[in-house]
Amino acid sequence: MDGIYCGPPPLPAQLWTSWNFDPPLIAALLVLAVAVRHERAGLLALGALVLAFVSPLCALSSALFSARVVHHVLLVAIAAPLLASAWPGRRPGSPALPFAVSAVTLWAWHIPAAYDLALANVAVYWVMQITLLASAVWFWRAVLADIGSPVDRLFFIVAGFAQMGMLGAILTFAPGALYAAHAVAPFSWGLTPLQDQQLGGLLMWVPAGIPYAVAAILVARRSWSRLAGAAT
């Protein structure tokens, strides 16, 4: 099962024709569509997954590390919290363990050897995608649950973004390009591999924080509403 799942890195002129209509993927997304058809958050999550895996972003992420970062942010910071909202856990428990597992999973897949292997082998690629998404859903279920201390949940939301931002900062300030999978293709897009990596790091460091900020506001507002209701 060697080879890049989304196909070879496209040239700029080829991007908008580089949609991915892999039958097993489309079948899985259709099953998900049926499962979440009554949940607005679930349908939005489905849209994020279509953007990540079906749209030309999938092919672009074969070429550019920065596009891969967008892909991963769609999984862990957009699709995952939306799925967690659509399918909340019955007993989410403390966020500490899900936070640790999701953070380790994110960092582990950005180790150059693991990352390059995932882009070179379809089976490993799907292990990457499934573990990133599943661990993130577990994390978001814990922090978005309406039980437990809101202070703890807010702390772990901030910690979730902080660890992602730290990884982004490391990638931004790394002295050289780290990923062999993106050693050539960025030149076709007017970027050196290091510039592409720096752009990806900045995306992970700054814009990726927006979903975490939204989640923190939501948790704080819900907690305030409960306190106000109890006071009256």
N, C-alpha and C positions, 0 to 999 in steps of 0.2 A: 504493500500500500504506500510505496514511496511516491513523492510528488506533492506539489502545493495544491491544497484543496481547492482554492478559488481560481486555480489556473496560473499560468505564467504571468509575471508582472506586465501589465499593459502599458503601451505607449499612450501619451496624452490623447492622440487622435482616436484611439481604440476604446477609451474609457466608457463612453456612454452606450456602447454596444456590449459591454462586458457584464451582463446580468447573469446571475447564477440560478438556473432552474433545475438543479439536481433533484431527481424524483424522490429519493428518500427524505431529503430536506423539506421539499414542498409537502409531502405527505405528513411529516411531523408537524409542520406549521398548521396544516389544515386540522389535524387532531387537536392542537392547542386552540385553534380558533373556535372549534365546537365546544371545548371545555370552558372557555372564558367568555362565551358569547353574551352572557348576561351581566358581565362585570366590566364596567368602563375602564378600570385600571388594568384589567387583563387584556382588553383590546388595545390599549395604548402600549402595553408591554409587547404584544404581538407585533405592532407596528415598528417598535424599536428593533425587534429581532429580524423582521423583514429587511429593515434598513441595513442591519449588520451583515446579514448572510445572503440576501437575494440581490440587493441593489449593487451598483458598481463599486460601492465602498468595499465590498468583499474582495474584488479584484485589486482595487487600489491598495488594500492592506497587504497584498503580496509584494507590491513595489515599494511602499513607503512605510517606515516605522511609525511616522506621525499618524498615518491613516490607521495603522494597527492600534495605536493608542486610542483613537476615536472609537474604534470597534470595541475595545475592551471597556472603555468608559460606558458605552451603550449597554454592555452586558451588566457590569457590576454596579453602576450608579443610576441607571435609568430602568432597564428591563427588570432587574432584580427587585428594587423597591416596589415597582408597580405590581409584579407578581406576588410579592409579600403582602401587599395591600389587598389583592384579589383573593389570595389564599392564605389568610393569617393562620399562624400556628395555634393549636389548642392550648399548649403549655410551653410557651417560648422560653421560659426560664431566664437566667442571667445572660446578658449580652457578652460576658467576658470570653467564654469559650468560642462562640461563633465569631467574635471579633478576631481572636487569635488565629483561628483556622482560616478565615477569609484573608487576613493579612499575610499569613505565611504562604497561602496559595498564590496570591497576587505576586509577591516578591519572588517566589520560587520559579514561576513561569517567566520571569524577566531575567533570570540567570541566563547569560548568553548561550550556554550549551543546551539548556532545556528549551529556550525560545527557538533556536535554530533547528533543533530536532523537530519541534512541533510544526514548523513551516515546511519541513522536508518530508514528513510522514503523515499521511491522512489520519491514521488511527491515533497517533499521538496528538495531532491537531484537535481531534474531537475530545480526547481526554482533557486537553487544556480548556476548551470551551465549556465543557460540562462541569468541570471542577470549579472554574471561575464563577460560573452562573450559580451553581448549586450552593457553594459556600457563601456567596453574596446574598442569595435569597434567605439562607439561614440567619445571617447577620441582620438583615433588614427586618425579618420577622420578629427578632428579639427586640430591636430598638424601636420599632413602630407599634409594638403591642401596647394596649391600654392598661397594662398592669405593671406593678413594680414601681420603683422610684423614678420619676421623670428626670431627676438630676443625674442618676446613673445612665439613663438612656441618652440624655443630651451629651454626657461625657463621652460615651462610646461613639456617638455620631461624629463629634469633633475629632476623636481619636482616629476614626475611620478615614476621615479626610486627611488628617495630619500624616498618617503613615503613607497614604498615596502621594501626598505632596512631597514627602521626604524622598520617596522613590523618584518622583519627577525631578526634584532638585539634583539628585545624584546623576541622573541621566543628562540633565541640562549641562552640568559642569564637568562631566567626564572628559578627560583630555583627548580621548580618541573614540572613534566609532566602535561599538561593542558587538554588533550583530552581523555575522557573515551573510545572513539571508538578505540583507539590504546593502550589500557592499557595492553593487553596480547600478541597480535600477534607479536610485534617486537622481543620478546624473541626467537621465532622460526627462526629469521633471524640474531641472534647473537648480538642483540642490546637491551638495556633497553629502555623503553618508553621515558625516558629523553634524552638518546643519539640519538634516532630516531628524536625527536623533535629538538634537537640541530643541527643535520644534515640538517633537513628541513629548519631551520632558516638560516643556512649558505648558502644553495642553493638559498634561496630567497634574501639574503643579497648581495651575490657576483656574481655568474654566471648569475643570472636573469638580471643583468645590461647590459649584452652584447647586447641584442636586442635594448635597449634604446640608447646605444652608437652608434650602427649602424644607428638608425633612426636620431640621432642628426647629424651624419656625412652627411647623405643623405640630410637633410634639409639645412645644412650649404652649401653643395656643390651646391644644386639647387639655393640657394640665391646668391652665388658667381657667378654662371654662368649667372644669370639674370643681375647682376650688371656689369659683364664684357661685356655682350652683349649690355647693354645700353650705356656703355662707348665708344664702338666702333661704 
